[in-house]
Amino acid sequence: MQTIIFLLLVFLIVIFSVLLYFKSKHSRVDKLNKGECPNCGASTKTFYDENTKTMFKSESISARVLKNGGCSGVNDIEYKCKECGLKEVYSQG
């Protein structure tokens, strides 16, 4: 009986840890897509020039397509932070 309870607890812990891993991975991708670095917290900076009445943006995250999957494939996108040098690759559909 103790073995069954122990195995059930281990199974639940494994399930919850896998779900937590996927949640943290998706939250990192969401932050990168918004232009915010999940490592150092750098985000897009905007500057306004009074003379020319122009708004300038300085992006902190640059995205580059490494592999294009075509019509029905998956794209591999590399995100790179200009502030801290973070480089991560994610597959997105």
N, CA and C atoms as a LAMMPS dump frame, in Angstrom:
ITEM: TIMESTEP
0
ITEM: NUMBER OF ATOMS
279
ITEM: BOX BOUNDS ff ff ff
-5.0000000000000000e+02 5.0000000000000000e+02
-5.0000000000000000e+02 5.0000000000000000e+02
-5.0000000000000000e+02 5.0000000000000000e+02
ITEM: ATOMS id mol type element x y z
1 1 1 N 0.822 -1.195 0
2 1 2 C 0 0 0
3 1 3 C 0.867 1.26 0
4 2 1 N 1.936 1.238 0.787
5 2 2 C 2.825 2.392 0.837
6 2 3 C 3.526 2.605 -0.51
7 3 1 N 3.825 1.519 -1.191
8 3 2 C 4.479 1.619 -2.494
9 3 3 C 3.555 2.279 -3.514
10 4 1 N 2.301 1.941 -3.502
11 4 2 C 1.336 2.529 -4.435
12 4 3 C 1.179 4.018 -4.174
13 5 1 N 1.095 4.407 -2.921
14 5 2 C 0.975 5.833 -2.574
15 5 3 C 2.241 6.58 -2.979
16 6 1 N 3.396 5.99 -2.726
17 6 2 C 4.653 6.618 -3.108
18 6 3 C 4.736 6.798 -4.624
19 7 1 N 4.388 5.765 -5.387
20 7 2 C 4.421 5.856 -6.843
21 7 3 C 3.426 6.888 -7.367
22 8 1 N 2.271 6.998 -6.75
23 8 2 C 1.29 7.998 -7.144
24 8 3 C 1.819 9.411 -6.889
25 9 1 N 2.459 9.62 -5.748
26 9 2 C 3.038 10.93 -5.445
27 9 3 C 4.165 11.273 -6.412
28 10 1 N 5.015 10.318 -6.724
29 10 2 C 6.106 10.557 -7.676
30 10 3 C 5.541 10.881 -9.05
31 11 1 N 4.51 10.166 -9.463
32 11 2 C 3.874 10.428 -10.749
33 11 3 C 3.297 11.839 -10.803
34 12 1 N 2.621 12.264 -9.764
35 12 2 C 2.054 13.616 -9.729
36 12 3 C 3.137 14.683 -9.738
37 13 1 N 4.219 14.456 -9.022
38 13 2 C 5.316 15.416 -8.999
39 13 3 C 5.939 15.537 -10.389
40 14 1 N 6.11 14.43 -11.089
41 14 2 C 6.684 14.459 -12.436
42 14 3 C 5.759 15.206 -13.388
43 15 1 N 4.466 14.942 -13.319
44 15 2 C 3.505 15.627 -14.192
45 15 3 C 3.541 17.133 -13.948
46 16 1 N 3.512 17.563 -12.701
47 16 2 C 3.524 18.99 -12.395
48 16 3 C 4.84 19.653 -12.783
49 17 1 N 5.953 18.95 -12.647
50 17 2 C 7.235 19.549 -13.041
51 17 3 C 7.329 19.712 -14.558
52 18 1 N 6.785 18.765 -15.325
53 18 2 C 6.786 18.899 -16.788
54 18 3 C 5.904 20.071 -17.207
55 19 1 N 4.743 20.216 -16.585
56 19 2 C 3.864 21.345 -16.884
57 19 3 C 4.521 22.676 -16.528
58 20 1 N 5.231 22.728 -15.408
59 20 2 C 5.939 23.95 -15.015
60 20 3 C 7.048 24.295 -16.003
61 21 1 N 7.742 23.274 -16.517
62 21 2 C 8.788 23.498 -17.52
63 21 3 C 8.202 24.122 -18.78
64 22 1 N 7.101 23.56 -19.285
65 22 2 C 6.497 24.1 -20.501
66 22 3 C 5.944 25.499 -20.282
67 23 1 N 5.411 25.776 -19.097
68 23 2 C 4.901 27.117 -18.803
69 23 3 C 6.041 28.125 -18.805
70 24 1 N 7.172 27.794 -18.202
71 24 2 C 8.295 28.731 -18.167
72 24 3 C 8.885 28.934 -19.564
73 25 1 N 8.903 27.869 -20.379
74 25 2 C 9.412 27.989 -21.747
75 25 3 C 8.522 28.907 -22.569
76 26 1 N 7.222 28.744 -22.459
77 26 2 C 6.303 29.589 -23.231
78 26 3 C 6.316 31.031 -22.73
79 27 1 N 6.521 31.241 -21.444
80 27 2 C 6.585 32.619 -20.954
81 27 3 C 7.856 33.316 -21.454
82 28 1 N 8.962 32.575 -21.588
83 28 2 C 10.188 33.157 -22.151
84 28 3 C 9.981 33.537 -23.617
85 29 1 N 9.319 32.674 -24.389
86 29 2 C 9.064 32.968 -25.804
87 29 3 C 8.141 34.174 -25.931
88 30 1 N 7.133 34.265 -25.063
89 30 2 C 6.217 35.41 -25.102
90 30 3 C 6.954 36.717 -24.817
91 31 1 N 7.851 36.697 -23.827
92 31 2 C 8.635 37.899 -23.523
93 31 3 C 9.529 38.283 -24.698
94 32 1 N 10.16 37.297 -25.332
95 32 2 C 11.022 37.583 -26.473
96 32 3 C 10.223 38.137 -27.644
97 33 1 N 9.022 37.621 -27.875
98 33 2 C 8.181 38.136 -28.957
99 33 3 C 7.719 39.564 -28.683
100 34 1 N 7.568 39.934 -27.419
101 34 2 C 7.178 41.301 -27.062
102 34 3 C 8.353 42.277 -27.141
103 35 1 N 9.57 41.755 -27.248
104 35 2 C 10.75 42.61 -27.336
105 35 3 C 11.413 42.854 -25.996
106 36 1 N 11.159 41.988 -25.031
107 36 2 C 11.753 42.12 -23.696
108 36 3 C 12.644 40.919 -23.435
109 37 1 N 13.825 41.169 -22.902
110 37 2 C 14.766 40.091 -22.607
111 37 3 C 14.377 39.415 -21.293
112 38 1 N 14.197 38.082 -21.284
113 38 2 C 13.845 37.406 -20.039
114 38 3 C 15.017 37.283 -19.074
115 39 1 N 16.232 37.505 -19.554
116 39 2 C 17.418 37.362 -18.715
117 39 3 C 17.762 38.661 -17.985
118 40 1 N 17.896 39.751 -18.727
119 40 2 C 18.316 41.011 -18.11
120 40 3 C 17.185 42.029 -17.983
121 41 1 N 16.054 41.791 -18.649
122 41 2 C 14.911 42.694 -18.532
123 41 3 C 14.957 43.896 -19.45
124 42 1 N 15.893 43.922 -20.391
125 42 2 C 15.98 45.045 -21.323
126 42 3 C 14.775 45.03 -22.255
127 43 1 N 14.253 46.209 -22.552
128 43 2 C 13.093 46.298 -23.438
129 43 3 C 13.341 47.38 -24.485
130 44 1 N 12.373 47.556 -25.357
131 44 2 C 12.487 48.539 -26.43
132 44 3 C 12.482 49.948 -25.849
133 45 1 N 13.429 50.758 -26.306
134 45 2 C 13.513 52.15 -25.851
135 45 3 C 13.032 53.056 -26.97
136 46 1 N 12.256 54.078 -26.611
137 46 2 C 11.784 55.035 -27.609
138 46 3 C 12.326 56.414 -27.273
139 47 1 N 12.711 57.129 -28.307
140 47 2 C 13.233 58.484 -28.168
141 47 3 C 12.414 59.409 -29.054
142 48 1 N 12.197 60.621 -28.588
143 48 2 C 11.443 61.599 -29.361
144 48 3 C 12.342 62.792 -29.651
145 49 1 N 12.441 63.146 -30.917
146 49 2 C 13.245 64.286 -31.344
147 49 3 C 12.322 65.487 -31.494
148 50 1 N 12.564 66.513 -30.693
149 50 2 C 11.728 67.716 -30.709
150 50 3 C 11.877 68.507 -32.003
151 51 1 N 13.072 68.534 -32.561
152 51 2 C 13.315 69.342 -33.761
153 51 3 C 12.558 68.814 -34.974
154 52 1 N 12.633 67.502 -35.197
155 52 2 C 11.99 66.933 -36.383
156 52 3 C 10.644 66.303 -36.079
157 53 1 N 10.249 66.295 -34.799
158 53 2 C 8.982 65.691 -34.367
159 53 3 C 8.881 64.229 -34.815
160 54 1 N 9.963 63.489 -34.551
161 54 2 C 10.047 62.095 -34.971
162 54 3 C 10.292 61.205 -33.761
163 55 1 N 9.649 60.035 -33.752
164 55 2 C 9.823 59.048 -32.695
165 55 3 C 10.767 57.955 -33.203
166 56 1 N 11.844 57.676 -32.439
167 56 2 C 12.805 56.649 -32.788
168 56 3 C 12.684 55.5 -31.809
169 57 1 N 12.876 54.257 -32.323
170 57 2 C 12.845 53.065 -31.489
171 57 3 C 14.202 52.386 -31.516
172 58 1 N 14.652 51.943 -30.35
173 58 2 C 15.872 51.161 -30.252
174 58 3 C 15.492 49.786 -29.7
175 59 1 N 15.457 48.794 -30.579
176 59 2 C 15.071 47.437 -30.196
177 59 3 C 16.216 46.758 -29.44
178 60 1 N 15.894 46.071 -28.356
179 60 2 C 16.929 45.35 -27.614
180 60 3 C 17 43.888 -28.035
181 61 1 N 15.933 43.361 -28.636
182 61 2 C 15.891 41.97 -29.079
183 61 3 C 15.837 41.949 -30.604
184 62 1 N 16.74 41.18 -31.205
185 62 2 C 16.685 41.004 -32.656
186 62 3 C 16.319 39.549 -32.947
187 63 1 N 15.398 39.355 -33.887
188 63 2 C 14.952 38.014 -34.266
189 63 3 C 15.433 37.723 -35.682
190 64 1 N 15.882 36.493 -35.878
191 64 2 C 16.391 36.087 -37.188
192 64 3 C 15.894 34.679 -37.48
193 65 1 N 15.358 34.45 -38.673
194 65 2 C 14.872 33.129 -39.071
195 65 3 C 16.067 32.294 -39.501
196 66 1 N 16.283 31.179 -38.798
197 66 2 C 17.384 30.288 -39.136
198 66 3 C 16.969 29.281 -40.199
199 67 1 N 15.768 28.704 -40.039
200 67 2 C 15.294 27.707 -40.986
201 67 3 C 13.817 27.945 -41.24
202 68 1 N 13.476 28.175 -42.486
203 68 2 C 12.095 28.389 -42.857
204 68 3 C 11.504 27.045 -43.247
205 69 1 N 10.393 26.68 -42.622
206 69 2 C 9.784 25.373 -42.862
207 69 3 C 8.904 25.308 -44.075
208 70 1 N 8.734 26.388 -44.79
209 70 2 C 7.879 26.378 -45.971
210 70 3 C 6.427 26.589 -45.6
211 71 1 N 5.528 26.048 -46.412
212 71 2 C 4.091 26.278 -46.217
213 71 3 C 3.562 25.603 -44.958
214 72 1 N 3.975 24.373 -44.707
215 72 2 C 3.409 23.642 -43.581
216 72 3 C 4.45 23.258 -42.543
217 73 1 N 5.629 23.822 -42.623
218 73 2 C 6.698 23.454 -41.701
219 73 3 C 6.822 24.405 -40.532
220 74 1 N 7.802 24.148 -39.71
221 74 2 C 8.052 24.936 -38.508
222 74 3 C 9.265 25.817 -38.751
223 75 1 N 9.172 27.074 -38.331
224 75 2 C 10.279 28.018 -38.47
225 75 3 C 11.148 27.986 -37.215
226 76 1 N 12.454 27.937 -37.394
227 76 2 C 13.392 28.073 -36.282
228 76 3 C 13.822 29.53 -36.234
229 77 1 N 13.563 30.195 -35.1
230 77 2 C 13.858 31.616 -34.951
231 77 3 C 14.887 31.788 -33.84
232 78 1 N 15.937 32.564 -34.155
233 78 2 C 16.973 32.868 -33.165
234 78 3 C 16.72 34.273 -32.613
235 79 1 N 16.612 34.376 -31.301
236 79 2 C 16.459 35.663 -30.628
237 79 3 C 17.788 36.018 -29.985
238 80 1 N 18.207 37.277 -30.157
239 80 2 C 19.482 37.717 -29.601
240 80 3 C 19.286 39.056 -28.911
241 81 1 N 19.743 39.153 -27.664
242 81 2 C 19.659 40.392 -26.888
243 81 3 C 20.918 41.206 -27.125
244 82 1 N 20.742 42.479 -27.424
245 82 2 C 21.888 43.353 -27.675
246 82 3 C 22.532 43.834 -26.38
247 83 1 N 21.803 43.774 -25.268
248 83 2 C 22.326 44.255 -23.985
249 83 3 C 23.21 43.214 -23.298
250 84 1 N 22.681 41.999 -23.116
251 84 2 C 23.419 40.996 -22.336
252 84 3 C 24.009 39.883 -23.19
253 85 1 N 23.684 39.829 -24.489
254 85 2 C 24.246 38.809 -25.366
255 85 3 C 23.523 37.477 -25.312
256 86 1 N 22.329 37.431 -24.738
257 86 2 C 21.55 36.199 -24.667
258 86 3 C 21.18 35.754 -26.075
259 87 1 N 21.35 34.461 -26.372
260 87 2 C 21.022 33.922 -27.683
261 87 3 C 20.233 32.634 -27.471
262 88 1 N 18.971 32.616 -27.939
263 88 2 C 18.119 31.441 -27.79
264 88 3 C 17.422 31.162 -29.116
265 89 1 N 17.204 29.876 -29.391
266 89 2 C 16.558 29.435 -30.621
267 89 3 C 15.285 28.692 -30.242
268 90 1 N 14.161 29.08 -30.861
269 90 2 C 12.873 28.431 -30.616
270 90 3 C 12.223 28.078 -31.934
271 91 1 N 11.475 26.982 -31.941
272 91 2 C 10.695 26.579 -33.108
273 91 3 C 9.281 27.092 -32.953
274 92 1 N 8.796 27.789 -33.972
275 92 2 C 7.44 28.333 -33.918
276 92 3 C 6.735 28.006 -35.21
277 93 1 N 5.434 27.725 -35.082
278 93 2 C 4.658 27.321 -36.25
279 93 3 C 3.924 28.381 -36.898
